[in-house]
Amino acid sequence: MIYAVWFPLLVPLLAVPIARYTVSRLAPRAAAWILVSSAVLLACSSAAALGALTALGFLRLGPVAALADFSPQQLGGHTALALWTAPLAMALLATGTALAIRMVVRHHRQVRCEQRVIDPAAGELTVRPDEYPYAYALPGRRGNPGYIVVSAAMLRSLSPDEREALFAHERAHLAGRHHLFLGAAQVAATLNPVLRGLREPLTYALERWADEAAAHAVGDRRLAARAIGRAALAAHRSKSPAARRGAILAATGGAVPRRVKALVHADDTAGRGRVDCWRLIAAAALPCALAASGAGAADAVEDLHLNVQIAQKRAGSR
């Protein structure tokens, strides 16, 4: 445990840049799944490692060890980590958990507040008479896939064909439950701040995923690119106060020029020559890093449990 417990805390420093590099040329759907899976696994592993360090430190305190029916001296010698790691690990774990819960509650309230002003009878599309352009996908509840919320100003800034492309983009966010991807990554980044580096590529991948779905729905990649570009330009010029954060996704989010270029040129996932070789190496290194993180956390927890059992047996034999 003295070595394995540090793997989940150090591996993200290497895994995050590897993941960013690996997914930069993948299809948007695959990139999104890889990024969110990596973030969740790395966050869970680091949280488990901090929990093991916290538990080990407290079990070396007499009153705590007495509750488990053994004495601190009966713990295995190889678990003799410095006592200062326990309060530090506990502080990091408690802070991260508290911030994650606060974020989830805040986002839940934000979505519920938005949902309360939606008229269910209006159907999928809700148009608000606001004078600043915006459009976003609002998750639904109780079997409802969600709503597309758009301002009158945004509708005026787009042609009818461009509006259909915009609606298809937001509809793809709802159908793919992209808010869950982004929410999971945000929770992971709160538990382990190193994972914040995965949020930007995940947002881009989700937007590209929706872009491709919109292009397929309208049957015209240039139309989809034009709609996204004009919507983003209108929102930027107006400095819209309706910019959404958290788990609500808008068509004007992400790296818009890069997204438009990807749509116009039909494919931003092709690599050539030497670049492909490095990406293959990175693609092989990423699962190894994730496996090392998960295995380190599992080994630390298992080793802690085993040593507690051994200490209890030693105490019982006396």
N, C-alpha and C positions, 0 to 999 in steps of 0.2 A: 504493500500500500504506500510505503514511503516514497516510491518512485511513480507508480501508476496514477496516483491521485493528482499529480501535476499535469499529466497529459491533457485532460479535458480543458484545463485552464490555459495551456500554452498552444495547443493545436490550432485554435481559431486564428491566431496571429498569422499562421501559414495557410490555413484552409480558406480564409476569406479572399485573399488575392488570387489563389488558385481557382476558386469558384468563379470569381469575376472574369478571369481570363478564359476559363473553359467555356462559359455560356455565351461569350460575346459573339460567337459565330453560329450558335445553335438556333433552331427554329424557336419562335417565341414561346409556344406551349411547353416544349421540353425545357427551355431555359427557366421558365417560371417554376415548374415542378422541382427542378434540381435546386434552385436557389432557396425556395421555401422549405424543402426537405432538409437541406444542409443547415439552414438557420435553426430549425426546430431541434434537430439532432444535436447540434453543437451547444445550443442553449440548455437542453435537458441534461447533457453530459456534464457541462460546467456547473449547473445547479446541483447535480448529484455529488460532484466532487466537493463542492463547498459544504454540502450537507454532511458528507463523511468526515471532513476536517472538523466541522463544528461538533459533531457527535463524539469524535475521538478525543478532542480536547476536554469536553465536559465529562466524559467517562473517566478521565484521569483525576477528576476532583473527587475527594472522599465521599461527600454527601450524595453525589450523583451515582457514583459506583455502588454505594450501599443500597440504593434503590434497585439496582440490578443484581444484588446478592453476590458481590465480589468486591475485592479491594483494588485500588489502582495499581498496586505492585504486582498483581496477578495478570495484568495485561501482558501480551507478548512484547519482548524487548524491541522487536523490529517496528513496533508501532509508536515508538517514543518520539513522536514529532514534538517540536517546540510548542510549549503551552500557549504562546502568543498567537499561534495560527487559528485557534478556536474563536476568540473574540473577533479577529479580523474577518475570518470566513463568515461568521454569523452576521456581522455588520453588513458585509457585501450581499449575502443572500437575503437578509431581511429587507435591506434597502431596495434591491432589485425586485423582490416579490411585491413589496408595498407599491412601488412605482408602476409595476405591471398591472396590479389590481386597479390602481387609480386610473390608469390609462384605459383599461377595458371598461370601467364604469363610466368614464367620461365619454368614450366613443358610443357606448350603449345609449346614454342619455341624449347624445347628439342625434343619433339615428332615430330614436323614439320621438324626439322633439320635431324632427323633420317629417316623420310619418303622421304625426297628429294633425298637421295642417294639410295633408293630402286627402282629397275627396275620393274615396274608393269607387264612387260611381263614375268618375272621370276616365277610368280605364288606365291603360299603361302610361299614357302621356299626360303630364301636368304642365300647363303653360302659365307662368306667373307674369303679371304686368309690370315687370321691373325694367328700368331704363338702362341697365348695364348688362352686357351679354354674359351668359353662363349657361352651361348644360352639364348635368351629372347624373350618374346612376345611383338611385337610392334603394338599398336592399329592402326587401319585403319581409313579411313574417306570416306564420301559420299557413304555409303552402303557397303564399303569394310570391312569385319570383322577384317582384320589385317594381319600381317606377322610374320613368325617365322624366327628369325635371329640367325644364328649359325656360329661359326668359323670353319675353316678347322681343327684346332688343336683339337677342341671338338669332331668332327666327328672321328678323328683318335684315340681318347681315348676310344671310345665306339664300341661295336660290332654292327652288323646290327640290331639285335633284340633290343638292348638297345637304339639305335638311334630312332627306332619306338616308344618306350616308352617315350623317351624324347620329341619327336615331339607331341605325344598325350597329354603330360603334358602341353606344351605351347599352343596347340590348345584349351585345356580346358580353359586356361586363357582368350583367345580371345573370345571363345563362351560365357563364363560367364560374359564378360565385367568387369573383376576383377580390371582393372585399375581405373574404376569409383568408386568402393568400396574404394580402397586405397586413391584415390584423395579426396573423400568426407571426409574420416577420417582425412586426413592431413589438410584440410581446417578447420575442426572442432577443431583440436588440436591447430591450429594457433590462432583461435578466443578465445579458452579457453585452456591454457597450461595444466590444470589438465587432460585433455582428452588424453594427450600423452600416458598415461598408457594403452590405448586401441589399440594403433597401433601395438605393437608386437603380441598380441594374434590375431588381425585381419590378419596380414601378415601370421601367422602360419595357420590360418583357411583357407585362400585363397590357400595357397600352398597345404594343405591337401585336399582341394576340388579338385584341379587339379591332385593331386596324385591319388586319388580314381578314377577319370575319366580316367587317364592313365592306371591304373590297369584293369579297366573294358574294355578299348579299346583293350589292348593286351591280355587280358584273363589270366594274370599271375601276381599275386601280388609280388612274389619274383623277377621277372624280372623287374618290375617297381621300386622296392626298390633298386635293384642292379644298375639300370641305374641312378637313382637319386644320390645314394651314390658315384658312380664312377665319375659322372659329377661334383659333389661338391668337391670331393677330387682332381680332376684334376685342377679345378679352384683355389682351395686353394693353391696347391703346386706351381702353376705358378705365384701366386700373381697377377692375371690378372688385368690390369688397366681398363678393360671394365666393372667393377662393376657398375651396374646401380642403380640410385636412383629415388625417386619420384614415378610416376604412371606406370613405366615400371617394369614388374615382370619377374624374372628369376627363372629357376628351381633350382638353387643353393642357393636360398634365404631361410630365415626362419631357424628354428632349425632342421637342416638336420638329425642328429642322431635320434632325436625324431620322425621325419617323417618316417624314414626308419623302425624304430621299430614298428610304428603303422601299416605300410603296411605288415611287416612280420608276426605280430601277429594278423592281420586281423581286429582288432577292438580296438580303444583306447578310446571308449566312454562308456564303461561299468563301472558302479559303484556298490558298494555292501554295504549292511547293513547300518551302522550309517552314512556313507558318503552320501548315497542317501538322507537320512533325512535332512542333512544340505543343500544339493543342492536343495531340494524342498523348503526349507525355503528361500534360496537365490533367487530361481526362482520366488517366490511370492513377495519377497522384491523389486526386480528390477523394475517390472512395477509400483509398488507403488512409488518408488523413481522418476521414469520418470514422472509419473502423477503429483507428487508434484511439480517437476520442471516446467513442462508445465503449470500447474494451477497457480503457483505463478507468472510466467511471464505474463500470460493472465490477471490475477487479477490486477497486477500492472499497465499494460497498460490501462485496462478498467477503473480502479480507477482514473488514471491520466486524461483520457479523460472526465470522469464524472465530476471531480472537475473543469476542465477548463470550461465545459459547465455551471456549477453552478456559477462560478465566472463571466462569461460573462452575465448571466441572472441578477446577482446582480448589475453588472455595468450598464446594460440596464435599470433597474428599477429606477435608480437614475436620 
